[in-house]
Amino acid sequence: LEHLSLDLWRNDLRDEGVNAFAAQLCKTTTLRTLKMVLNRNNLTDSSAQALGDLAQLPSLQCLKFGLWRNALTDATAAAMFKQPNKLLNFSLDLDSNHITD
C-alpha cells in the first residue's frame, strides 16, 4: 500500500477506532501518501496525538488531514505540529474546533 485516501465525513467515529486504525498504519513501511478527511465526527485530542504520530512514518511524503468540527483543543495543535519526518507536503484543517490563539 503506497497511497491511501479516506473520506469519512459525518460519521460517529470515536477516538478508540481512530487510534486503533492509526496504530495499524504506523506499522506500514511503504505508505507514501495519506489523506484523511475526518470532519464532523466525535474526535478529541487523543485521536490527534495518534494521527500526529503518522507524520513520523519514514516512507511518508504527503500527509493531509481534514479535522474540522470535532472536539479538538490546543493540545491537538501541539500534537499535529510536531516536526514532520521528511514530508514534502503537509496540510491540516482544524477549522471550527476548540482551539484558541
N, C-alpha and C positions, 0 to 999 in steps of 0.2 A: 504494500500500500504506500503510494507516494503522495497522493492528493486526496484530501477529504474535505467535503463541504457539507455542513449540516444546517438546516434552516428549521428551527423548532419554535417558532413564534406561538404565543398564546396557548401554551400547554400548561400543565400543572407540574412542571419539573421542580424538583426539590434538591437540596444540597446533596443528600445521600446518593442519588442517582448520578448527578453530575460529577461528584467526587470519585465515585467508582469508575465511571467512564474515563475521566481524566487519568486516573491511576493506570488503567489499561493502556491508554495512549502513550503514557510515559515509558512503557516497555517497548514501544515501536522504535525501530532503528532506521527505517527508511523513509519516514514521513517528511516530505519537503514543504508541502503547502497545507495549511489548516485554516479553514474559515468556519466559524461557529456563530450563528445568529440565534441568540437565546433571549430575545426581547420578550417582555411581558410574561415572565414566569414568576416563581417564588424564590429566587436565589438570594443568598446572603453572602457575607464576606468569606464564609467557609468555602463556597464554590469558587470565589475569585482567587483565593490562595491556591487551590488545586489547579485552576486554569492557568494561573500565572506560572506555575511550575513547568507547564508545557513549553514555555519560551526557552527553557534550558535544553530541550532536545537537540543533540548535536547535529542532526541532519536537517533540522527545520530552517527554512529560508524565508517563508512568508507566513505571518500569523495575523489573522483578523478576527476580532471579537465584536459582536453587537450585543450589548447587555443593557439596553435601556429599559426603563420601567420595571426594575426589580427592586429589591430591598437592600441595595449596596450602600456602604458608608465610606468614610475617609480611609478606613483600613483597606478597602478594595483598591483604591488608587495606589496605595503604597505597595500592595501585593502585585498589582499588574504592571507597575513601572519599574520592576527590578531590571537590572542591566540585562537585556536580552543577549543570548549567545549567538553571534554571527547572523542575526536576522537582517535580511535585505529589505524587508517590508514589514512594518508593524502598524496595525490600525486598531483603535479601541474606541468604541462609542458607549459612553456611560450616561447619556442624557436621561433626565427625569429619575434620578435615584436620590439618595440622601447624602450626597457628597457636598461638603462646604468648601470654602476657599481655603 
